[in-house]
Amino acid sequence: MYTALVIVQVLIAIGLVTLILLQHGKGADAGAAFGAGASGTVFGARGASNFLSRATAWLATGFFVISLALAYVVQTAAPGGSSIVDKMGAAPEAATPAAPEAPAQPVIPE
């Protein structure tokens, strides 16, 4: 179950990146509005959503749902439902420093 969810998660992530990079940004029309083209508005309404934006929304929703499912699967797979911090155990006790030795007396040749 976990492996299948991770595979689907990676495929959705690749699809999201691809769809986002294929889309035409709103800011790209700004240059055309200032003399380079015949655009009527700079950041006006874009009308109905096209296929790419709808597909992106569906993939993003799927990404979030699968992320939550993965979190649930990992949490329930842990013994007792404990977190990773609980699995690490108690913090190690601080080591007490060794007592300093007395400095050696210098040897004076006779």
N, C-alpha and C positions, 0 to 999 in steps of 0.2 A: 504494500500500500504506500509506504513512504517513498520507495524508489519511483513508483509510477507518478506520484504527485510531484516529485522533484523534476522528473523528465518533462511533465506537462508545464511546470513552472518555467523551466528553461526555454521551452518552445514558445510559450506566450511572451516571455521577455524578448526573445529574438524577433517575434512578430511585432511587438510594440515598438522596438527600436526601428525596425524597417518602416512601419507605417508612419511614425513620427518624422523620420527623415524624408519620406516621400511627399509630405504635405507642404503646401505653399503657405508661408507665414503671413500674418496680417501686416507686419512691418515692411514686407517687400513691396507693397503698393504705395508706401509713403514716398519713395523716390519718384515714382511715376506721377504723383500728384503735384510735385513741385517743378513742373516744366518738362519732364522727360517723357510724359505719356498723356493719355486722354482720360485718366481716371477721374471720376467725379468727386469722390470723397477720399479723405486720407485714411481714417479709421472708422468708416461707416459700417452699417449692417452688412453682413455677408449673405444674408438670405438663409434658406434652408440648409441644414447640414448635409454635406455630401457623403458619399460612401466611405471615404477614408476617415473622416472624423467620427462617424458612427461606429466603424469597425474598431477604431482606437478606443472609443468609450467602452465597447463590449470587451475588448481584450484587457483594458485596465480593470474593469470590474472582475473579470475572471482572475486576473493576477492577485487582486486583493482577497478574493474568496479563497483561492488556493493557498495564499500565505497564511490566512487564518486557519485553514484546515491543517496545514503543515505544523503550525504552532500547537494545535490541539493534539495531533498525532504524537508529536514529540513529548508533550507534557504528559499524556496518558501512558506512553511507553515507559516512562521513568518509573522505577520501583517506588511505590508510595506517592507518586505524583510530586516528588520533591524537585527542587530546582538544582541547577548545577552547582550553586554555592553550597547547598546542603550536602551534595555528593562529595565535595572536596574534604569535608571533615572539619574538625576544629582547627583553629589557627595554631601554628606551632608556637610553643612557649619561647619567650625571649631567652636567649642564652645569657647566662651571667658571665660577666667578664672575669678573667683570671686575675688573681691578686698580683700586683706588680712585684717583681723581684727587687731585692735591694741591689743597688748598683755595686758592681765589683770594685774592690779597692785597687788602686793602681799599684803595680809591682815596682818597688824602688830598688834598683840594683845597688848592691853594697860595695 
